[in-house]
Amino acid sequence: MKAYFDFDRFEAIDEVAFSGQKPFPFVNPAGLLVPGAWEELEDELPPIELFEEKFGKKRPGGQMPHDRYSLEYTDGLTVSPSWHAFINELRSDRYRDNVKRLLGVRDVEFRFHWHYTPTARGVSPHIDQLREFGSHIFYFNAPDWQESWGGNTLIFESDQMFARTSAPAMEDFQGVIEAECAGNRSLLFQGGTRSWHGVRAIDCPPDHMRRVFIVVLNTTSLFWRVRDWIIGKKIEHY
């Protein structure tokens, strides 16, 4: 069976070094997809016609909208067999056990989705939802992606404790670390009260977009499932 994810390289990430990273735990490794896998998956990314437009959506505390096209993964989604195979690897016990090892949690469940962001759009500084232990972002920017176009995930450093529902500007943070987004790169980070991150408005040509595939690392708490059912929110969990 063809492999896509390099489990040996993932298992080589040291949990002590990861948890001790500042300003919050993160790692931005290269090569977590085996040779040739990144190219295949990039070539077979889902078409934009499958995506939902999410523009102008209000965010808590007056944060700027995160304008993008979004597609949630489900088992019956019409994507290539390669994408289904890759996601099945991420649904494996081996991947789940290593996520638990790195994040130091007893259990975790996943959501999978793609985000495509057009030029002149960015991601304002934010902390993810309380239900999220963190995220594993796989970057699938085109092979000709230029560094000057931007697209790197920004990891913000601050001595000040901003409220989750506040709206600090990028300039309000004392420092920033840029996670590389070109080629076979990914970013795994742990959520928390200091896990502020974002993306500057990108400056790519109109025929390009910043493209990412995200594994959302969620708590298994029944509270959130009940909440979703009450408000009519349908989310596939794996």
TITORLO-788139 format. One line per 2 residues: for each residue x, y, z of C-alpha. Coordinates in nm, 4 decimals. Layout:
<nodes>
X/Y/Z ~ ...;
</nodes>
This chain:
<nodes>
0.0000/0.0000/0.0000 ~ 0.1340/0.3421/-0.0936;
0.2419/0.5638/0.1965 ~ 0.2058/0.9410/0.2171;
0.2937/1.0381/0.5741 ~ 0.6437/0.9845/0.7137;
0.5637/0.8388/1.0548 ~ 0.9296/0.7787/1.1416;
1.0101/1.1481/1.0940 ~ 0.7029/1.2475/1.2970;
0.7933/1.0109/1.5804 ~ 1.1440/1.1604/1.5898;
1.0017/1.4941/1.7129 ~ 1.1024/1.5207/2.0768;
0.8093/1.5937/2.3074 ~ 1.0268/1.7694/2.5672;
1.1712/2.0090/2.3101 ~ 0.8245/2.0619/2.1648;
0.6585/2.1393/2.4986 ~ 0.9420/2.3751/2.5943;
0.9164/2.5865/2.2803 ~ 0.8346/2.9544/2.3329;
0.6036/3.1429/2.3246 ~ 0.3955/2.8224/2.3072;
0.4640/2.4685/2.1854 ~ 0.5111/2.4441/1.8078;
0.7249/2.2738/1.5460 ~ 0.7577/2.3584/1.1746;
0.9196/2.0496/1.0216 ~ 1.0057/1.9851/0.6580;
0.9441/1.6553/0.4862 ~ 0.6586/1.4993/0.6845;
0.5220/1.3785/0.3524 ~ 0.7322/1.1069/0.1895;
0.9145/1.1895/-0.1384 ~ 0.6656/1.2459/-0.4190;
0.3603/1.2550/-0.1906 ~ 0.3506/1.6338/-0.1555;
0.3629/1.6783/-0.5336 ~ 0.0847/1.4253/-0.5871;
-0.1448/1.5743/-0.3248 ~ -0.0736/1.9300/-0.4388;
-0.1595/1.8331/-0.7961 ~ -0.4845/1.6706/-0.6793;
-0.6069/1.9367/-0.4370 ~ -0.9875/1.9662/-0.4319;
-1.1274/2.2095/-0.6903 ~ -1.2524/2.5451/-0.5733;
-1.6057/2.4546/-0.6875 ~ -1.6397/2.2276/-0.3815;
-1.5607/2.5075/-0.1377 ~ -1.7840/2.7366/0.0643;
-1.7138/3.1088/0.0518 ~ -1.6495/3.2491/0.3986;
-1.6020/3.6225/0.3642 ~ -1.6999/3.8985/0.6057;
-1.7843/3.6570/0.8864 ~ -1.7903/3.8337/1.2241;
-1.5352/3.7223/1.4810 ~ -1.5286/3.7686/1.8613;
-1.4159/4.0951/2.0125 ~ -1.4069/4.2838/1.6863;
-1.1349/4.0703/1.5273 ~ -1.1119/4.1152/1.1513;
-1.2829/3.8465/0.9376 ~ -1.0723/3.5554/0.8153;
-1.1769/3.5685/0.4501 ~ -1.1224/3.2411/0.2643;
-1.2746/2.9468/0.0843 ~ -1.3341/2.6486/0.3130;
-1.4049/2.2789/0.2616 ~ -1.4783/2.0277/0.5384;
-1.3746/1.6663/0.4877 ~ -1.6290/1.3850/0.5094;
-1.5934/1.0197/0.4115 ~ -1.8132/1.0644/0.1054;
-1.6427/1.3792/-0.0228 ~ -1.5540/1.3737/-0.3918;
-1.1773/1.4106/-0.3690 ~ -0.9012/1.2000/-0.5207;
-0.8176/0.8523/-0.3852 ~ -0.4778/0.9911/-0.2860;
-0.6385/1.2428/-0.0508 ~ -0.8626/0.9782/0.1033;
-0.5581/0.7548/0.1544 ~ -0.3544/1.0343/0.3157;
-0.6378/1.1272/0.5489 ~ -0.6834/0.7619/0.6449;
-0.3188/0.7623/0.7572 ~ -0.3940/1.0649/0.9729;
-0.6920/0.8820/1.1207 ~ -0.4686/0.5936/1.2276;
-0.3839/0.5036/1.5864 ~ -0.0180/0.5688/1.5086;
-0.0780/0.9322/1.4179 ~ -0.3275/0.9814/1.7024;
-0.0906/0.8312/1.9604 ~ 0.1906/1.0637/1.8529;
-0.0331/1.3687/1.8676 ~ -0.1301/1.2686/2.2214;
0.2374/1.2148/2.3058 ~ 0.3408/1.5594/2.1849;
0.0447/1.7492/2.3291 ~ 0.0382/1.5524/2.6542;
-0.3334/1.4726/2.6335 ~ -0.5205/1.1513/2.7126;
-0.7342/1.1475/2.4010 ~ -0.7989/1.3569/2.0918;
-1.0333/1.3592/1.7962 ~ -0.9847/1.5188/1.4583;
-1.1547/1.7419/1.2069 ~ -1.0064/1.7880/0.8622;
-1.0529/2.0822/0.6292 ~ -0.8925/2.2801/0.3495;
-0.8619/2.6600/0.3376 ~ -0.7786/2.8558/0.0218;
-0.7043/3.2259/0.0733 ~ -0.6985/3.4693/-0.2215;
-0.4615/3.7596/-0.2622 ~ -0.4885/4.0667/-0.0340;
-0.6525/3.8584/0.2422 ~ -0.4964/3.7604/0.5720;
-0.5696/3.6102/0.9110 ~ -0.5940/3.8515/1.2043;
-0.4263/3.7556/1.5351 ~ -0.6418/3.5066/1.7212;
-0.6538/3.2093/1.9560 ~ -0.8495/2.9058/1.8421;
-1.1619/2.7752/2.0147 ~ -1.1483/2.6328/2.3661;
-1.2373/2.2897/2.2295 ~ -0.9165/2.2792/2.0224;
-0.6002/2.1307/2.1694 ~ -0.4159/2.2674/1.8670;
-0.3749/2.2261/1.4918 ~ -0.1506/2.0529/1.2416;
-0.1332/2.2673/0.9269 ~ 0.0000/2.1185/0.6025;
0.0980/2.3791/0.3427 ~ 0.0168/2.3137/-0.0233;
0.1208/2.6370/-0.1883 ~ 0.2045/2.5988/-0.5566;
0.5581/2.4828/-0.6471 ~ 0.6314/2.8298/-0.7866;
0.5236/3.0080/-0.4669 ~ 0.7452/3.3110/-0.4015;
0.8661/3.4117/-0.0563 ~ 0.7733/3.7726/-0.1305;
0.4070/3.6706/-0.1592 ~ 0.3943/3.5888/0.2130;
0.1664/3.3207/0.3521 ~ 0.3779/3.2189/0.6503;
0.1905/3.1507/0.9721 ~ 0.2929/3.4081/1.2310;
0.3494/3.2991/1.5906 ~ 0.3121/3.6012/1.8147;
0.5093/3.6719/2.1313 ~ 0.3849/3.9044/2.4047;
0.4416/3.9750/2.7723 ~ 0.0812/4.0918/2.7913;
-0.2009/3.8428/2.8419 ~ -0.4682/3.9324/2.5866;
-0.8207/3.8051/2.6408 ~ -0.9365/3.5422/2.3917;
-1.2200/3.7691/2.2808 ~ -0.9995/4.0753/2.2335;
-0.8678/4.2018/1.9008 ~ -0.4992/4.2927/1.9277;
-0.3266/4.4162/1.6130 ~ -0.0098/4.2494/1.4888;
0.1803/4.5567/1.6039 ~ 0.0637/4.4995/1.9636;
0.2907/4.1974/2.0017 ~ 0.6544/4.2279/2.1091;
0.7834/3.9622/1.8713 ~ 0.6887/3.7308/1.5893;
0.8192/3.3983/1.4612 ~ 0.7387/3.3043/1.1011;
0.6597/2.9398/1.0262 ~ 0.7679/2.8585/0.6713;
0.4850/2.7726/0.4321 ~ 0.6557/2.6844/0.1004;
0.6915/2.3277/-0.0207 ~ 0.6661/2.0173/0.1951;
0.6276/2.1988/0.5265 ~ 0.3775/2.1693/0.8097;
0.3141/2.3410/1.1415 ~ 0.1994/2.1611/1.4537;
0.1135/2.3826/1.7481 ~ -0.0597/2.3492/2.0814;
-0.3504/2.5730/2.1721 ~ -0.3773/2.7733/2.4906;
-0.4102/3.1199/2.6356 ~ -0.0879/3.2366/2.4664;
-0.1242/3.0627/2.1315 ~ -0.1842/3.3796/1.9295;
-0.1193/3.3321/1.5593 ~ -0.2189/3.4811/1.2252;
-0.1137/3.5520/0.8663 ~ -0.0285/3.8834/0.7033;
-0.2331/3.9755/0.3967 ~ -0.0775/3.7804/0.1132;
0.0454/3.9425/-0.2067 ~ 0.0264/3.6654/-0.4643;
-0.0964/3.6981/-0.8247 ~ -0.4745/3.6638/-0.8758;
-0.4343/3.3134/-1.0221 ~ -0.2699/3.1839/-0.7019;
-0.4029/3.1263/-0.3509 ~ -0.2551/3.0302/-0.0160;
-0.3654/2.6687/0.0245 ~ -0.3545/2.4691/0.3462;
-0.4942/2.1415/0.4761 ~ -0.5581/2.1472/0.8503;
-0.5962/1.8721/1.1058 ~ -0.7885/2.0318/1.3931;
-0.7019/1.8596/1.7215 ~ -1.0151/1.8607/1.9343;
-1.1043/1.7555/2.2861 ~ -1.3316/1.4502/2.3090;
-1.5495/1.6177/2.5739 ~ -1.9183/1.5327/2.5352;
-2.0010/1.8937/2.6245 ~ -1.9049/2.0161/2.2775;
-2.1030/1.7469/2.0960 ~ -2.4129/1.8391/2.2970;
-2.3517/2.2085/2.2274 ~ -2.3176/2.1422/1.8543;
-2.6427/1.9431/1.8563 ~ -2.8280/2.2211/2.0404;
-2.7177/2.4942/1.7986 ~ -2.7570/2.2704/1.4912;
-2.3896/2.2700/1.4013 ~ -2.2846/1.9625/1.2056;
-1.9203/1.8614/1.2423 ~ -1.7622/1.5330/1.1409;
-1.5284/1.3964/1.4095 ~ -1.2671/1.1262/1.3551;
</nodes>
